[in-house]
Amino acid sequence: MSEKVKRCAAYIRVSTAEQMVHGKSLPAQQEYLERYAAEHNMSLVGVYADEGKTARKELKKRKAIHALLEDVKAGKIDVIIFWRLDRWFRNLSDFYKVQDVLDEYGVYWISVSEPGINMETRDGRLQLNVVLSIGQNEVDTTSERIRFVNEASIRQGKLIFGDANMPLGYKSGTIDGRKCMVKDPDSENMVKDFFQHFFMHQSKTATVRYMQDTYGINFSYSMLRTMLSSEFYKGTYRGFPYCPAYLSETEWDELQKISRNNIKHTPSGRIYLFSGLMKCPICGQTLTGTGCSSIINRKTGEKRTYCYYRCNKAMIDRICQNRHRISQNLIEQYLLDNLSEEYKKYRLHYGRIQEPQSKQKKTPSPEKLRDELERLNLLFQKSRIDWDYYNKEYNRIEDELRKLNEIRPEAHKDFSYLENLLRTDFKNMYQKLTNENRRSFWRSTISQIHLNEDYTVKHVDFL
């Protein structure tokens, strides 16, 4: 079968010291990667460049990496290519943070000049960890020298970073001929208002909403966490006096106390039976467990725990519009009452595959389908069709080929466990299980619970 064209992203990086070294410049890297993509039947969808960034830079400061990951999450990329591993990362910690995201979305990478380094083979992983460990050791040695120089500058109050890295409420300025941090008149009142509101209401969520509504800025939880934890706002950096303060030491200590008390801790007895089994019917995000407890007997202090599931893209990020939440008790009761009916619908759906081939819709031969894939690849590579059409048609043809090659994959699926379970008094048995065992029961029976937009159950997939 003709191989599907991969959408690749080229990542290039060069530090200031490497700019003039032959073979490491951004144009040289880009040309090398473009040639590689063309030779390996890849469609280059973007070039992501971090110029003047060293591999020891904190991950959050490498903007091209974050833009790349956003496109990965948006489903725009199949594979990432870079010249050498040290262009990608030079320390283990940041590498595996990004690797977790790539694994989640099924995206892999290729170090084009180092084919022996990969995540797919044992030897490839060994080489990967050796190279990263050596690179991290070099970075740490260099960092120690830089740290020594920076600490001397910090003690003198000298500015060691640019305006792009300034916390909200500050900017660079000059005092007595020395470049240093000063308050920014354009945002000074905004910062004072932030701390005043947080001290008064002691709510992180309310403070984020207040800043968004009052100042019309994209104020995020990340910005809130920075402002609540950055010592710049008490006028110090690494323990040394460094900049004008917004808070006194007493106010700072009180701020930390309020912030710590504001953290929510999950009660030890709260168990989510269906974690990972439900997705938001609008955006597809896996629903997250949330809950609360209330006292049901004031004399004994007995509490009852309530568990719900919600879409965090709606409730926290405000990206999704589905602000419903669904009760665990309702889902649990629905499944207990309707497990037999849901199983019948499931079997009916997959039973269609078992119909005689003569009753099924005729499909082209495998040879014709493969020819069609070849033509489709050619059209896409010549930019005569866009990605959405190409991807839709490729998946359709691939699905038809799979059905021809594996005409009865589900006909042999063993449903004896479910059928035997439904013949028993499983409801009575279920009531005697602990919450941990109830969770195990559902996970050994159900693969996914599909929901309607009003959070009622649409249908259930069984294992």
N, C-alpha and C positions, 0 to 999 in steps of 0.2 A: 504494500500500500504506500502511496506517495506520502512522504513525511510532511507534517503540517509546518508551515512557515512560522518560525518563532519570532515574537516581538522582543527585540533586545534593547537594553539601555546601556549606554557606554558611560562609565564613571571615570573621570580623570581628576587628578589632584597633583599639585606641585607646591612646595613651600617656597618662600622668598629666596632662600639660599640655593634652591635648585633651578631657579628660573632660567639661568643661562647655561646649564649643563646639557650638552647634546644628548638627545634621546629621552630626556625627562621633561622637556617643555610641554605645555598643554597642546599646542598644535601637532607636535610629533606624536604624542599619545593618541590624539583624536584621529589622525591620519592612519595610524597603525590599527586602531580598533575598527574604523570604518572599512578598511580593507579586509580585516578578519570577518566582519559581519557579512560582507558581500560574498566572500569565498565559502561561507558555511550556511548559505541559504537562510539568512536571518534578515528581518526587516528592522532597521534601526529607527526606533520611535523617539529617541531623545539622547542628548549628550548632557551630562550633569557634571559641572566643573566646580571644584573647590580650589580657587587660585589663592596662593599665599597662605595656605593652611598646612600646618605640619600634622603628622599622624598622631602627635601627642595632644593635639587640641581636644578639649572636651567634646563629646559627641554632639551635645546640644548647640555647639558653635559652628558645626560644619553644615551650613545651610543646604548645600546641594544634596547631602545624604538624606536630609529630612524631606526635601522635595521629591527625591527618588522614592523614599518609603511611602509617601502619600500616593504616588502613582502606582506603586505596588499594591497598596490597599484598595485602590480604585479599579484594579484588575486590568491595567494597561500594559503590564510587562510580564513576560514569561521567563526571561533570563537576563542577568546582569553580566557585562563583560568589563574587565579592566586589564591594564597592561601587566602589572605585577601585584602580588599580594600586599606589598608595602604601600601601594597606592590606595588600597582599600582600608586596611587597618594595620596597626603595629602593636596592638595590645589585646590580650585575651578577653578582658572584661567587655569592652565596647563591641568587639567582634561578635561575641555570642548574644549580646543584647539585640543587635541587628539580625543575626542569624535566626533568632526565635521568631521575628516578624516574617522573614522570608519563608521559614518552614511552615508557618501558619497559612500563608497564601500560596504555597506550592511553587515558589520562585527559587531558582538556583543560580549560581554564579560560575564564571569561568575566568581563571587567571590565564590569559591567552599565551603568555610567554613561559608559563610554568605548568605544562599539562599534567605533571605528576602530582600537583597539589589539588586536592578536591575533598569533598565531603562524602563521596560515594563508596570509596574503598578504604580498607584498613591502612594500607601504606600511604594513601593520599591524606588521611586524617593525621597520621603520624608526622608526615612532612609539614602539614599545616601547623600543628602545635609546636613543632621545633622552630619553624620560621617565626611564628608569632612570639614565642618565648625569647628568642634571640633579639627580635625587634624591640620587645618590651624592655629587655635589659639595657639596650642602647638608649631607649627613650628615658628610662629611669636615671641612667648615668648623666645624660644631658640635663634632665629636669633638676637634678640635685645642684648642678652648677648654676642653672638659671634661678632656682629658688634662693640660693645664697645672695645673688645679685639683687633679686627683687625684694628680699627682706630688708636689705640695706636701704633701698629706695623707699620702702613703706615706712621705715622708722623716720625718714626725713620728710614724709608726707608727699613724696613725688608721685605723680600719676603714672601708672604702669600699664594702662589699657586705654583704648579709644572710646569715643562717644557712642559707638554702636553697642558697647557692652555696659553702658551706664545704667544703673537702676533708675526707676521712675523717680523724678524729683531732683535729679542731679545732672550736671553737665561739666565739661572741662572748662577751666578758667586759669587765670594767672594771678598769683599773689607774690609781690616782691621778686618778680622775675622768675618765679618757680611755677611750673605747670602743675595744677592740682585739681581736686574735685570741689565744686561749689554748688550751691543750691540753684536749681533752674527756675527762674521766675515764672515761666510759662506753665509749669506743673506743680509748683510749690504748694499752692492752696489745695490742689487735688489730693496731694499726699496727706496734708494735714486733715482734710475732710475724711479721708479713708480711715485713718487711725481713730479719729473722733467717733465715727460711726461704729467701728468695730468695738471700741471700749464701751460704748453705750448699749449696743444690742447683743454683743458677744455671740454673733452668728456669722459663720463663714458664708453660707448660702445667701443670707440677706445682704451681706456686705457686697458680694459679687454683683447681685442684682441691682443694688443701689448705685454702684459705680457705673454699671452698664446704662441704667436708665437716666442717671443724673448728667453724666458727661458724654454719653453717646459714643463710647469707645469700646473696642473689643476686649474688655477686661475679663480675663480668664481665671480659672482656679490656679493655674500655674503662676500667674502674676501675684495672686493673693498669697500663695505659699511663700513666694520669694520675699514679699514685703513683710511677712510675719516672721521670717527667719533670718533675713539679711542684717548683719550687725552694722552695716553702713548707716542704718537709720538711728543708731545710738552714737554715731560719730567715730566708730573704730573699724579697723580692718586687721584681722589676725591678732587682735588684742591690743593693737597700737592705735593711739589717736591719729585720725586720718582725714576726716572731713567734717563739715558742719552737721550737727545732730538735729534730728526731728523729735527725738524722745530722750528723756533723761534715763539714767541707769535704773531708777525706781520704776518708771513707766515701762521700760523694756522688760524688766523682770515680771511685772504684772501682765504684760502682753504675752510672754511665754507661758505663764500659768494659765491664762484664759485659753490660749491656743491648744495646750495639752488637754485641758478639760473638755475641749470641743470635739475631740476625736471620739467616734462611735466605736464601741466594742460589741461584737456579736455575742449574745448570751450563749453559754456553753451548751444549753439544751436545745438550741435551735438547729434542726436538721432539715435540709432542703431535699425533698424526695426526687424532684425532677430536674435538678441542675444539669444543664447541657442538653436537655431533651426538647426544649422549646425555643423557637426563634420568633423575633418580631415579625408579624405578617406584613409590615410596611417596608422596613429597611433591611430585614434579614439578620439583624444583630441577635446573637444568642442572649436570651433573657437571663437576668441576674436576680438572685434571691435577695429579698429584703424582708424585714419583719419588725415586730414589736411584741412586747409583753404587757399584760395588764393583770392586776390583782382581782381574783374572782371570789376570794374569801378573806375578808379583813381580819377575822379572828385568827385564822391559821397562817395568813400571809401567802396562801396558795396563789400561784400565778398561772396564767394560760398564755402560751406562745402562739402568735399568729404569723404565718409565713405567706409571702406574696412573691410574684415574679414581675419584673418590669424591664423596660428597654432603657438602658443607661444613655444611649444616644439621644433619647428624648428627655429624660429626667435630669441629666447632668449636662450633657454637651449641647442640648437644644438643637440638634441636627434633624432628628426625626420628629414627626408630628404626633406620633401615637403615645399619648400620655396615660393610657390605661394601665392598670396593673391587675393581675389575676390572682385569685386566692388559691393557695395550695389545697385547701380543704375541698373547694369546688371541683378542681381537677381530679383529685383523689376519688371523690364520691362519684363523679361522672364515669371514671374508668371502671370502678367497681360495679356500677349499675349497667354499663354498656359494653363491657369487655367482649362479650359473645357477639354482639351486633357489629362492633368494630372489626372483630376478627373475620366475620362473614364478608364484610365489605372489602377487606384486605385480600381475602382469598378470591373474591369475584374479580377484583382488578387484575391480579396476576394470573387468574385462570384463563384470561383471554389469550395469553401466550401459548396455552396448551391446545388451542383450536387447531384442527387439521390445516395443513398448509394450503390446501385447495380453497379453503374458505377465506383465507387472508388475502389482502390486497397484493397484487402482483408487483414485484420490484425488479429493477434492472439486474442484470447479471453482475457478479463481482468485477469482471473485467471492465464493463462499462462504467461502473462506479469509480474504479481506479483511474480510468481515463478522464472522468469528470473532475477528479481531484487534481490531476496534473494540469488541466486547463484552468482550474480555479486558482492554483498556486501561481501560474504564469500571469493571470490577470491581476492578481494582488501585487506581485513583484513589479509589474509595469504601472502600478498606481491607477489602474482602470476601474477598480472597485475599492470601497473603503473597508476598514477593519470590521465594522459591525456586520456588513453583508457577508464578508469573507468568513468570519467566525461562525455566523449562523449557518451558512451553506456547508462549510467544512464539517461542523458538528452533525448536521443532518445526514450528510453522505456517510460519515464515519459511523453514525448510529445504524444506518441501513446495512452497512458492511458487517457490523458487529452482530446484528440480528441474523444475517445470513450465515455467519460463521458459528454463532452460538444460538441456534434457533430455539433451544429449550433450556436455558440456564435455570429458570425458576421451576420448571416442571419437576426437578429432582430435589427441590428444597424440602427439608424434613420439617413438617409441621406437627409431628407426633407429640412433642412436648406440650405445645399449646392446646392441642385437642384433648390430651389426657388431663391437662390442668382444668379445662373448662367443664369436664365431666365430674370433677370433684367439688366439694363444698369449700371452694377456695376463699370465699368471703369470710366464712367463720374462721378459717385458718389464718387469714390475713389479720383479723382483729387481735389475734394473740401474739403477733410479731412485735418486736421492738422497732423503734423508728429506723435504726440502722438496718435491720433486716427487711423492713418495708422498702427502703431505698434499694437494697440489693434485689428484692423481688421485681420491682419495676425495671431495673436496669438489665435484668436477665430475661425480660419479656418484651420490652418495647425499645425500638431504636429511635423513634422521633414522634413527637406529638405536634401535628400541624394545627394552627389556629386561624380563625377568621379575624377580620379587622376589629370586631367587637370583643375579641378574646374568648369567644366560645370555641369549642373543639370542632375542627373541620373534619379531620380523619386521623388515624393512627397508623404508623408503620411498625410492624413486628419484626423481631429478630428471627 
